[in-house]
Amino acid sequence: MVEPLHDQVRTTMKNYFQHLNGYGASGLYQLVLSEVEPPLLETVMDYASGNQTRAAEILGISRSTLRKKLALYELDQ
């Protein structure tokens, strides 16, 4: 059985904090987004065969928001 995504995130975050070795953490929200969003967008775009309208629908965001995110992560090539 595959571990649910929320459990995988929890496990990964606990591991991240355990490996800080006394260093502080800041900007964690942006760090997580920058690690999670690109593969999410790539995978959905592949699933939607490059159709941005369909991908935006799958993601539950507007097409313009999707285009901005694709450009942000340089995935709009």
N, C-alpha and C positions, 0 to 999 in steps of 0.2 A: 504494500500500500504506500502511496506517495504521501509524504508529509505535506499538510496544507501550507499554502504560501505564507499565511500569517505566522505559523509556527517556524517556518524557515527564516523569516525576517527576525523574529524574536531570538532564535538561536544565533543567527549571524551577528545581531547587535550585542548580545551578551558576550560573544567571542571577541568582538571589536573592543569592548570595554575591558575585558580581561587582558588584552594585549597592549593596552596603552602604557603599561609599565610606569605608572606615576605621572605620565604626561596628561595635561588637561585636554579636554575636547571642546571645540567650538565650531560653529558653522555646520553642525551635524545634519541638520535638515537639508541644506543645500548639497552637502556631500552625498547623502543617500539619494536625493533626486538625480544628481548628475551620474550616479552609478546605475540607477534603476531605469530611468526614462529612455536612454538611448537603446538598450536592448529590447525594451517594451515596444518602442516605436518601430524599430527594425522588424521585429517579429510580426507585429500587426500589419505593417506595410507589405511584408512578404505574403502573409495570409490573404490580404486583400488584393494581391497581384498588382501592387503599386497604385491602386485606385484610392486617392486621398479622400474622396467623399465617403466611400465604404469604410475606410480605416477610421475616419473621424466618427462615423456612426458606431462602429464597434467600440471605440474608446469612450464614447459619450461626451465628446468635445466638438466644438465647431471646426469646420474645415480651416478657417483662418487661424485658429489656435494651433491646429495640427501643423499647418505650414510654418508658423513661427517657431514651433518646437523643432521641426525638422531642420530649419535653417540654423537655429541655435546650436544644435549638435552636429551641424554640417552633414546631415543625412539627406539633403535635398538634391544631391547630384544626379 
